[in-house]
Amino acid sequence: MVKHLKNKMDQYIDDPRVVDERTPFAIREAYKSLYTNVRYLNIEGKCKKIAVTSAVSCEGKTTVSVNLALTLAQNLEDKRILLIDADMRCPKVASALGLNTKARGLSEYLAGIDGDPNFEYVAEHKLMVLTAGGPNANPTKLISSERMRKLLDACEEEFDYVIIDTPPVTVVTDAALMVSNVNGYIIAIRSEYSNMNKLNECVASLEQVGGEIFGFVLSDVKVKKDTGKYSRYGDNV
């Protein structure tokens, strides 16, 4: 039973779920609702920079990051959307979008190996992506570097929305170190998995450094299907 549970968790970790036309109606509508809320956030300036994080691993932060960016790109054709994978310890954005997982990305740019960031345009989704790149011995140092600040400052001039997938808050400090570079945070939580104590710790850590929490996204909700004519709204979220 333990092995079976571990296999299920490994699949969840390694396979962020990307919303497409085959996705149940309720899930697609949930992301449209998230998109609407993000669109009308009270953020001054042209570019909205939002970090997506979680309290611990396996709570769906990459799924939220990817699908929020995709939904923005699909519904705002006149806007430029950038998705950054800043989880250099456990990157998942490239595999979720079917990109080259060995391509140079954020880590090479922040380490000074690349003079310019290796942005990739995913034409299918009308989305610009900066993947995590290769492993680095000290991701925390890179995240808190002046080069990271300058990158996001430059992105303000080129993009309307920057969505950043960041590591879990109670595991490493990377997400909290982004506080001066982003407008705020969205926290992913997972039904029947997330721990309230860890979630409170996550919120307290972000608030302690002055981070603004825009809201929470609850995923993996099991909803009993109804036999009535609106039963199609009861798909698992």
C-alpha atoms as a printed R data frame, in Angstrom:
    type eleno elety resid chain resno       x      y       z
1   ATOM     1    CA   MET     A     1   0.000  0.000   0.000
2   ATOM     2    CA   VAL     A     2   2.866  2.382   0.848
3   ATOM     3    CA   LYS     A     3   4.530  1.628  -2.495
4   ATOM     4    CA   HIS     A     4   1.229  2.198  -4.304
5   ATOM     5    CA   LEU     A     5   0.794  5.556  -2.576
6   ATOM     6    CA   LYS     A     6   4.369  6.562  -3.414
7   ATOM     7    CA   ASN     A     7   3.811  5.678  -7.076
8   ATOM     8    CA   LYS     A     8   0.681  7.805  -7.131
9   ATOM     9    CA   MET     A     9   2.557 10.729  -5.568
10  ATOM    10    CA   ASP     A    10   5.451 10.385  -8.024
11  ATOM    11    CA   GLN     A    11   2.984 10.557 -10.885
12  ATOM    12    CA   TYR     A    12   1.391 13.665  -9.387
13  ATOM    13    CA   ILE     A    13   4.766 15.369  -8.955
14  ATOM    14    CA   ASP     A    14   6.081 14.503 -12.399
15  ATOM    15    CA   ASP     A    15   2.937 15.167 -14.404
16  ATOM    16    CA   PRO     A    16   1.538 18.698 -13.981
17  ATOM    17    CA   ARG     A    17  -1.891 18.724 -15.535
18  ATOM    18    CA   VAL     A    18  -2.260 21.082 -18.497
19  ATOM    19    CA   VAL     A    19  -5.785 22.199 -19.330
20  ATOM    20    CA   ASP     A    20  -6.954 21.619 -22.910
21  ATOM    21    CA   GLU     A    21 -10.192 20.948 -24.790
22  ATOM    22    CA   ARG     A    22 -10.387 17.458 -23.247
23  ATOM    23    CA   THR     A    23 -10.289 18.837 -19.704
24  ATOM    24    CA   PRO     A    24 -13.601 18.620 -17.783
25  ATOM    25    CA   PHE     A    25 -15.781 21.707 -18.096
26  ATOM    26    CA   ALA     A    26 -15.638 22.591 -14.387
27  ATOM    27    CA   ILE     A    27 -11.836 22.729 -14.373
28  ATOM    28    CA   ARG     A    28 -11.675 24.920 -17.476
29  ATOM    29    CA   GLU     A    29 -14.235 27.264 -15.952
30  ATOM    30    CA   ALA     A    30 -12.284 27.375 -12.682
31  ATOM    31    CA   TYR     A    31  -9.182 28.599 -14.511
32  ATOM    32    CA   LYS     A    32 -11.241 31.161 -16.397
33  ATOM    33    CA   SER     A    33 -12.475 32.415 -13.023
34  ATOM    34    CA   LEU     A    34  -8.876 32.593 -11.783
35  ATOM    35    CA   TYR     A    35  -7.908 34.453 -14.959
36  ATOM    36    CA   THR     A    36 -10.689 36.995 -14.386
37  ATOM    37    CA   ASN     A    37  -9.627 37.579 -10.784
38  ATOM    38    CA   VAL     A    38  -5.987 38.033 -11.804
39  ATOM    39    CA   ARG     A    39  -6.905 40.366 -14.628
40  ATOM    40    CA   TYR     A    40  -8.660 42.744 -12.246
41  ATOM    41    CA   LEU     A    41  -6.081 42.739  -9.478
42  ATOM    42    CA   ASN     A    42  -5.387 46.249  -8.256
43  ATOM    43    CA   ILE     A    43  -1.795 46.463  -9.463
44  ATOM    44    CA   GLU     A    44  -0.316 49.738 -10.644
45  ATOM    45    CA   GLY     A    45   1.772 49.770 -13.774
46  ATOM    46    CA   LYS     A    46   1.661 48.009 -17.116
47  ATOM    47    CA   CYS     A    47   3.059 44.646 -16.007
48  ATOM    48    CA   LYS     A    48   1.604 42.332 -13.387
49  ATOM    49    CA   LYS     A    49   4.257 40.043 -11.867
50  ATOM    50    CA   ILE     A    50   2.774 37.181  -9.873
51  ATOM    51    CA   ALA     A    51   4.608 34.391  -8.064
52  ATOM    52    CA   VAL     A    52   2.811 31.073  -7.636
53  ATOM    53    CA   THR     A    53   3.932 28.964  -4.703
54  ATOM    54    CA   SER     A    54   2.730 26.472  -2.102
55  ATOM    55    CA   ALA     A    55   3.478 25.540   1.486
56  ATOM    56    CA   VAL     A    56   5.034 22.150   0.690
57  ATOM    57    CA   SER     A    57   5.702 19.988  -2.361
58  ATOM    58    CA   CYS     A    58   2.970 18.176  -4.319
59  ATOM    59    CA   GLU     A    59   0.291 20.845  -3.874
60  ATOM    60    CA   GLY     A    60  -0.065 21.677  -7.568
61  ATOM    61    CA   LYS     A    61   1.802 24.981  -7.859
62  ATOM    62    CA   THR     A    62   3.250 24.148 -11.295
63  ATOM    63    CA   THR     A    63  -0.169 23.076 -12.546
64  ATOM    64    CA   VAL     A    64  -1.574 26.423 -11.388
65  ATOM    65    CA   SER     A    65   1.353 28.405 -12.829
66  ATOM    66    CA   VAL     A    66   1.175 26.784 -16.247
67  ATOM    67    CA   ASN     A    67  -2.589 26.869 -16.602
68  ATOM    68    CA   LEU     A    68  -2.919 30.438 -15.355
69  ATOM    69    CA   ALA     A    69  -0.323 31.563 -17.918
70  ATOM    70    CA   LEU     A    70  -2.021 29.553 -20.689
71  ATOM    71    CA   THR     A    71  -5.460 30.923 -19.837
72  ATOM    72    CA   LEU     A    72  -4.150 34.492 -19.819
73  ATOM    73    CA   ALA     A    73  -2.454 33.984 -23.183
74  ATOM    74    CA   GLN     A    74  -5.539 32.411 -24.744
75  ATOM    75    CA   ASN     A    75  -7.935 35.103 -23.547
76  ATOM    76    CA   LEU     A    76  -5.758 38.210 -23.894
77  ATOM    77    CA   GLU     A    77  -4.534 38.056 -27.461
78  ATOM    78    CA   ASP     A    78  -3.404 41.690 -27.377
79  ATOM    79    CA   LYS     A    79  -1.208 41.092 -24.299
80  ATOM    80    CA   ARG     A    80   2.213 39.483 -23.928
81  ATOM    81    CA   ILE     A    81   2.451 36.738 -21.302
82  ATOM    82    CA   LEU     A    82   5.664 35.278 -19.872
83  ATOM    83    CA   LEU     A    83   5.919 32.134 -17.750
84  ATOM    84    CA   ILE     A    84   9.143 31.680 -15.751
85  ATOM    85    CA   ASP     A    85  10.155 28.458 -14.028
86  ATOM    86    CA   ALA     A    86  12.062 29.724 -10.984
87  ATOM    87    CA   ASP     A    87  11.973 26.352  -9.230
88  ATOM    88    CA   MET     A    88  15.510 25.399 -10.225
89  ATOM    89    CA   ARG     A    89  15.626 22.544  -7.708
90  ATOM    90    CA   CYS     A    90  12.611 20.710  -9.114
91  ATOM    91    CA   PRO     A    91  11.687 22.252 -12.484
92  ATOM    92    CA   LYS     A    92   8.489 21.007 -14.132
93  ATOM    93    CA   VAL     A    93   7.363 23.727 -16.552
94  ATOM    94    CA   ALA     A    94   9.372 22.465 -19.534
95  ATOM    95    CA   SER     A    95   8.061 18.902 -19.265
96  ATOM    96    CA   ALA     A    96   4.498 20.134 -18.711
97  ATOM    97    CA   LEU     A    97   4.593 22.111 -21.960
98  ATOM    98    CA   GLY     A    98   6.513 19.511 -23.937
99  ATOM    99    CA   LEU     A    99   9.662 21.662 -24.205
100 ATOM   100    CA   ASN     A   100  13.269 20.526 -24.107
101 ATOM   101    CA   THR     A   101  14.003 19.826 -20.448
102 ATOM   102    CA   LYS     A   102  17.748 20.120 -21.086
103 ATOM   103    CA   ALA     A   103  17.612 23.546 -22.749
104 ATOM   104    CA   ARG     A   104  19.461 26.453 -21.192
105 ATOM   105    CA   GLY     A   105  17.230 28.727 -19.163
106 ATOM   106    CA   LEU     A   106  16.981 30.844 -16.043
107 ATOM   107    CA   SER     A   107  19.870 29.282 -14.139
108 ATOM   108    CA   GLU     A   108  22.373 29.839 -16.964
109 ATOM   109    CA   TYR     A   109  21.304 33.452 -17.330
110 ATOM   110    CA   LEU     A   110  21.425 34.233 -13.603
111 ATOM   111    CA   ALA     A   111  24.818 32.520 -13.264
112 ATOM   112    CA   GLY     A   112  26.214 34.731 -16.039
113 ATOM   113    CA   ILE     A   113  26.802 31.811 -18.409
114 ATOM   114    CA   ASP     A   114  24.357 33.286 -20.945
115 ATOM   115    CA   GLY     A   115  24.399 36.972 -21.787
116 ATOM   116    CA   ASP     A   116  20.683 36.971 -22.599
117 ATOM   117    CA   PRO     A   117  17.863 34.833 -21.197
118 ATOM   118    CA   ASN     A   118  16.823 31.958 -23.455
119 ATOM   119    CA   PHE     A   119  13.144 32.814 -23.937
120 ATOM   120    CA   GLU     A   120  11.134 30.266 -25.906
121 ATOM   121    CA   TYR     A   121   7.961 31.196 -27.760
122 ATOM   122    CA   VAL     A   122   5.333 28.450 -27.687
123 ATOM   123    CA   ALA     A   123   3.291 29.359 -30.749
124 ATOM   124    CA   GLU     A   124   0.581 26.797 -29.994
125 ATOM   125    CA   HIS     A   125  -0.262 28.631 -26.786
126 ATOM   126    CA   LYS     A   126   0.854 32.166 -27.768
127 ATOM   127    CA   LEU     A   127   3.038 32.095 -24.673
128 ATOM   128    CA   MET     A   128   6.637 33.080 -23.959
129 ATOM   129    CA   VAL     A   129   8.471 30.753 -21.559
130 ATOM   130    CA   LEU     A   130  11.754 30.903 -19.667
131 ATOM   131    CA   THR     A   131  12.468 27.408 -18.365
132 ATOM   132    CA   ALA     A   132  14.580 26.712 -15.287
133 ATOM   133    CA   GLY     A   133  17.628 25.519 -17.198
134 ATOM   134    CA   GLY     A   134  20.262 23.214 -15.784
135 ATOM   135    CA   PRO     A   135  20.990 22.435 -12.119
136 ATOM   136    CA   ASN     A   136  22.914 24.926 -10.006
137 ATOM   137    CA   ALA     A   137  24.673 24.465  -6.676
138 ATOM   138    CA   ASN     A   138  23.048 27.534  -5.099
139 ATOM   139    CA   PRO     A   139  19.628 28.437  -6.562
140 ATOM   140    CA   THR     A   140  18.829 30.652  -3.560
141 ATOM   141    CA   LYS     A   141  21.789 32.900  -4.325
142 ATOM   142    CA   LEU     A   142  20.675 33.180  -7.952
143 ATOM   143    CA   ILE     A   143  17.076 34.024  -7.022
144 ATOM   144    CA   SER     A   144  18.208 36.814  -4.681
145 ATOM   145    CA   SER     A   145  20.785 38.202  -7.107
146 ATOM   146    CA   GLU     A   146  20.858 41.639  -8.710
147 ATOM   147    CA   ARG     A   147  20.710 39.882 -12.061
148 ATOM   148    CA   MET     A   148  17.298 38.453 -11.153
149 ATOM   149    CA   ARG     A   149  16.038 41.898 -10.235
150 ATOM   150    CA   LYS     A   150  17.290 43.362 -13.510
151 ATOM   151    CA   LEU     A   151  15.693 40.529 -15.469
152 ATOM   152    CA   LEU     A   152  12.258 41.187 -14.014
153 ATOM   153    CA   ASP     A   153  12.700 44.948 -14.383
154 ATOM   154    CA   ALA     A   154  13.416 44.390 -18.079
155 ATOM   155    CA   CYS     A   155  10.391 42.083 -18.359
156 ATOM   156    CA   GLU     A   156   8.180 44.955 -17.199
157 ATOM   157    CA   GLU     A   157   8.935 46.730 -20.463
158 ATOM   158    CA   GLU     A   158   8.265 43.708 -22.663
159 ATOM   159    CA   PHE     A   159   5.367 41.857 -21.045
160 ATOM   160    CA   ASP     A   160   1.940 42.560 -19.576
161 ATOM   161    CA   TYR     A   161   1.902 39.535 -17.249
162 ATOM   162    CA   VAL     A   162   4.786 37.565 -15.770
163 ATOM   163    CA   ILE     A   163   3.798 34.339 -13.973
164 ATOM   164    CA   ILE     A   164   6.598 32.790 -11.911
165 ATOM   165    CA   ASP     A   165   6.574 29.224 -10.617
166 ATOM   166    CA   THR     A   166   8.523 29.277  -7.325
167 ATOM   167    CA   PRO     A   167   9.539 26.573  -4.816
168 ATOM   168    CA   PRO     A   168   7.423 25.738  -1.734
169 ATOM   169    CA   VAL     A   169   7.753 28.373   0.979
170 ATOM   170    CA   THR     A   170   8.283 26.133   4.001
171 ATOM   171    CA   VAL     A   171  10.895 24.014   2.206
172 ATOM   172    CA   VAL     A   172  13.301 26.715   0.963
173 ATOM   173    CA   THR     A   173  13.405 30.518   1.119
174 ATOM   174    CA   ASP     A   174  13.434 31.168  -2.645
175 ATOM   175    CA   ALA     A   175   9.793 32.248  -2.972
176 ATOM   176    CA   ALA     A   176  10.031 34.716  -0.084
177 ATOM   177    CA   LEU     A   177  13.215 36.174  -1.579
178 ATOM   178    CA   MET     A   178  11.174 37.166  -4.646
179 ATOM   179    CA   VAL     A   179   9.113 39.611  -2.602
180 ATOM   180    CA   SER     A   180  10.728 42.782  -3.932
181 ATOM   181    CA   ASN     A   181  10.518 41.547  -7.526
182 ATOM   182    CA   VAL     A   182   6.830 40.600  -7.696
183 ATOM   183    CA   ASN     A   183   3.517 42.273  -6.976
184 ATOM   184    CA   GLY     A   184   2.259 39.380  -4.896
185 ATOM   185    CA   TYR     A   185   1.661 35.662  -4.472
186 ATOM   186    CA   ILE     A   186  -0.921 33.030  -5.320
187 ATOM   187    CA   ILE     A   187  -0.732 29.965  -3.065
188 ATOM   188    CA   ALA     A   188  -1.678 26.526  -4.385
189 ATOM   189    CA   ILE     A   189  -3.315 24.129  -1.941
190 ATOM   190    CA   ARG     A   190  -4.469 20.580  -2.547
191 ATOM   191    CA   SER     A   191  -7.629 19.002  -1.219
192 ATOM   192    CA   GLU     A   192  -7.140 16.206   1.335
193 ATOM   193    CA   TYR     A   193  -3.380 16.736   1.251
194 ATOM   194    CA   SER     A   194  -2.444 20.241   2.379
195 ATOM   195    CA   ASN     A   195  -1.705 20.724   6.065
196 ATOM   196    CA   MET     A   196  -3.255 23.742   7.777
197 ATOM   197    CA   ASN     A   197  -0.271 24.284  10.059
198 ATOM   198    CA   LYS     A   198   2.092 24.325   7.086
199 ATOM   199    CA   LEU     A   199  -0.262 26.628   5.197
200 ATOM   200    CA   ASN     A   200  -0.358 29.055   8.135
201 ATOM   201    CA   GLU     A   201   3.436 28.902   8.293
202 ATOM   202    CA   CYS     A   202   3.613 29.672   4.575
203 ATOM   203    CA   VAL     A   203   1.309 32.678   4.890
204 ATOM   204    CA   ALA     A   204   3.164 33.993   7.938
205 ATOM   205    CA   SER     A   205   6.533 33.662   6.179
206 ATOM   206    CA   LEU     A   206   5.372 35.659   3.174
207 ATOM   207    CA   GLU     A   207   3.620 38.313   5.249
208 ATOM   208    CA   GLN     A   208   6.673 38.669   7.488
209 ATOM   209    CA   VAL     A   209   8.768 39.839   4.527
210 ATOM   210    CA   GLY     A   210   5.995 42.137   3.277
211 ATOM   211    CA   GLY     A   211   4.574 39.854   0.608
212 ATOM   212    CA   GLU     A   212   1.025 40.437  -0.586
213 ATOM   213    CA   ILE     A   213  -1.080 37.303  -0.900
214 ATOM   214    CA   PHE     A   214  -3.589 37.646  -3.706
215 ATOM   215    CA   GLY     A   215  -5.388 34.410  -2.917
216 ATOM   216    CA   PHE     A   216  -5.415 30.628  -2.879
217 ATOM   217    CA   VAL     A   217  -6.172 28.020  -5.535
218 ATOM   218    CA   LEU     A   218  -7.647 24.750  -4.269
219 ATOM   219    CA   SER     A   219  -7.150 21.762  -6.558
220 ATOM   220    CA   ASP     A   220  -7.905 18.047  -6.667
221 ATOM   221    CA   VAL     A   221 -11.338 18.463  -5.115
222 ATOM   222    CA   LYS     A   222 -13.457 15.332  -5.300
223 ATOM   223    CA   VAL     A   223 -17.064 16.280  -6.025
224 ATOM   224    CA   LYS     A   224 -19.936 13.798  -6.008
225 ATOM   225    CA   LYS     A   225 -21.611 13.735  -9.368
226 ATOM   226    CA   ASP     A   226 -25.286 14.509  -9.453
227 ATOM   227    CA   THR     A   227 -27.725 12.644 -11.695
228 ATOM   228    CA   GLY     A   228 -29.619 15.807 -12.587
229 ATOM   229    CA   LYS     A   229 -29.257 17.835 -15.783
230 ATOM   230    CA   TYR     A   230 -26.455 19.954 -14.267
231 ATOM   231    CA   SER     A   231 -24.346 16.921 -13.355
232 ATOM   232    CA   ARG     A   232 -21.672 17.915 -15.897
233 ATOM   233    CA   TYR     A   233 -20.664 20.701 -13.510
234 ATOM   234    CA   GLY     A   234 -19.626 18.087 -10.966
235 ATOM   235    CA   ASP     A   235 -16.354 16.994 -12.552
236 ATOM   236    CA   ASN     A   236 -13.319 16.577 -10.335
237 ATOM   237    CA   VAL     A   237 -11.357 19.801  -9.859
